[in-house]
Amino acid sequence: MAIVILLAAGSGTRFDSSSPKQLIELGDKSLFEHAFTAFDNHPEIDEIVVVSSKQLLPELENLVNRCAKKTTHVVEGGQTRAASSYEGIRSLSTSENLKVLIHDAARPFVSSELITRCLSALDHFDAVSPTLPLDETIFELLDDRVQTIPDRSTHRKVQTPQGFKLHTIKAAHEEFHKDQTFLPTDDCGIVLKYSPQTPIGVVNGDETNIKITHPTDMILARAIHYENTNS
């Protein structure tokens, strides 16, 4: 059994829009609907949990009630991405050690193939993430000065969905919830911090699985959407 936690509670402060980023239209659907539909159509996904901000709860509930084919729940998230992940995990009532995927709704082009790769990798790992090679040099800074130039061949860009066995991500988040001094940027970071003995596997990510963060990202998103709908 596999469940998706779809994070749609972000405020989108860097997007600089009067509308919530998740509801920006791309073609005939919102960014949220593009991501949601990808999981709703995948044959190995059994259930979807949407994590929403309080103000978007009614609208997202209406959206999923109209288009969801699979069991879907909408729950209220927290003040941070990690807190929203935690609320999604806490909402799972099953005691089975099922597979859980956690995905950012701001990545509207998650493919069926990428979802399958993540789920398949969970047959061998308790935690997994899609990654891409770095194609630019990176600096490590201290006080605005370059300290080191890491070997980019050993570094990767990270995407979602990240996948976990339920007991692994639940235990790590419960430890994080007690701590609150750590500021993670993703869920694999929480596993690495609080369950360092757990190997985190990687699968190939997709170049088109972009995250919409800034208004200029929509230029690329429209180009990808056009290519997808006309190929």
N, C-alpha and C positions, 0 to 999 in steps of 0.2 A: 504493500500500500504506500502511496506517495501523496503528500500534501504540500501545497504551495502556500507560503506566506508572502503576500504581495503588499509591499510597503508603499502606501500612497498618502502618508500623513505629513510629508515635508511641506514647509512653508514656501519654499522657492524664493528665498530672499535675494539670491543672486540673479534670478531670472528677470527681475524688474518688469513685472506685468501686473495689470489690475486683476487678471483672472488667475486662479490657481494653476500652476504649471501643469499639473496632472490632467487638467481639463482643456488645455490648449488643443485646438482642432488640427488634425493632420489628415488631409483627405476628408473622408466622410466619418471619421472617428476621432475621439480624443486620444491623447497619448496613453491615458489609463486604459482605454478600451482596446487599443492595439496590444498592449502587454497582457491584459486580462484574457483576451481571446486566444492568444497563443497557448496559454496554459489550459484554458477551457476546452480547446480542441485537441489537446495531446492525449493519446490513448492510455498513457501510463499514469496520468494524474487523476486521482480519485476525488480530491476535495480542494477547495481554495478558501483561504482566509485573507480577507482584505483588511488592512490596517489603515484607518482613516483618521484625520484630524476631526475634532468635535464639530467644526463648522461645515465640513464636507460630508458628514455622516448621512444626512438625508439624501443628498444628490447621488452619492456612490451607491447607497442602498437601492435607489430607484434604477440606476444603471444596471446593476447586477441582477436585479429582479427581472428586468426586461430581456437581458441577453444571456444569462447564465444557463448552461445546460447541466452543469454539475453542482453538487452541494456547495453552497457558498455562504460564508458568514462574514459580516462586516463588524469589526470591533474598533473601539477607540484607542488610538495610540498614545504615546508619551511625548515628552518635550524634546527628545533627541531620537536619532535613528535607532540607536541601541535600545532605548526604552521602548520604542515601537516594536522592534523585533521581540523584545521580552513579552510584551502584551500579546503579540501573536502566538508565541510559544505557549504562554500560560493558558490561552483559550483552547488549546488542544485537549480534548477530554479522553483520548485513547491512552491505553497503557501499553500498547504495542510499541516495539522498537522500530517504527516505520521510518521511511525516508522523508526528509523535510527539505524543500528548496525555499530559499529566501531571496526574493528578487525586488529590485527597485522599479517601481512603476514608471520612473523617468527613463527607463530603457525600453522603448516601444518595439524594437526590432528583434527581440529574443526569438531565435528560430527553434523549430521543432527538433532539428538535429542537435542543437546545443543542449536543449533540455534532456534529450536522450543520452548524450555523452555524460552529463552530470549524474543522471540517475544510474547509468551503468557503472560509473566509477565508484558509486557508493556500495557496490558489491565487494569492493576491495579496500575501501577507506571509510573511516567514520566521518571525515570532513573532506570537502573537495571544492575547488574554485576554478572557474575558467580564467585563463591568463593569455596575454599577448606579449611578444617580445618588444623591448624598447627599441625605437628607431631613432632616438636622439640622445645626445650626451646629457648626463645629469650631473649636477654639482651638489655636494653636501656643504652647507654654509654654517658659519658661526659668526654672529655679529656682522652680517652682510659681507662676509669675506669667504672666499672659496677655501675650504679645508681639505677636501679630498674629491677626486673624480672617480666614483665607483665604476667597476667593470660592468658595463650594461649587459653583457652576456649572461650574467648571473642574477639579473633583476628582471622583473616582469610587471607589466600593467595588469591590474586586477579588474575583473568584471563580475557581474551577477548574471544568473542565479548561482549562489553558493549553496552547496548541498551538505546535509548532515544526517547521521543517525539521530533519532530523537533524543535518546538518553545522553548523547554527547553534547549537543547544543543546549539542552535543558539544564544539565549540570553546570556547564560553563556560564550560562546566563544567570543562574541562581547565585553563583559565587560573585559574578560581576555586580549583581544587584545589591549584595551586601557591602561591596567595596566602594564603588562610586568615585574613586580617585583616578581611575583609568579612563582615558578618553579615546575609545576605539573608533575607527572609521568604517569597519565592516565586521561581520560576524566571525570570520576566520581569525581575526585579530583577538577576539574574545576567547576563542578556543585555544589559541596559541598562548595567551596569557595565563589562563586558569586551568588548562589541561595540556601542559607542554609535552606530555608523553604521547599525545595523540598525533600520529602522522597526518599531515594535510596534503592530500593529493591534488594534482592539477590536471586539467584537460585543456585542449586548444579552445581559445575563445574565438569570437567572430569579429572581424573589423567593422562590420555594420552594426554591431550590438552597442551602439553609442549611448552615452548618458546625456540627456538634455539638461544642461546646467545654466548656460548663458543664452541670451536671445539669438546670438549668431549660430548656435548649434542647430537652430531650426532651419537654417539654409541647407546644411548637410542633410538634415532629416528629410526635408522635402525632396532633395535629390535622390536619396535612398528609396523613399516611398514611390517616387515616380518610376525608378528603375524596377522596383518590385512589382508594380502594377502594370508595367508595360513590357515585361520580359516574357 
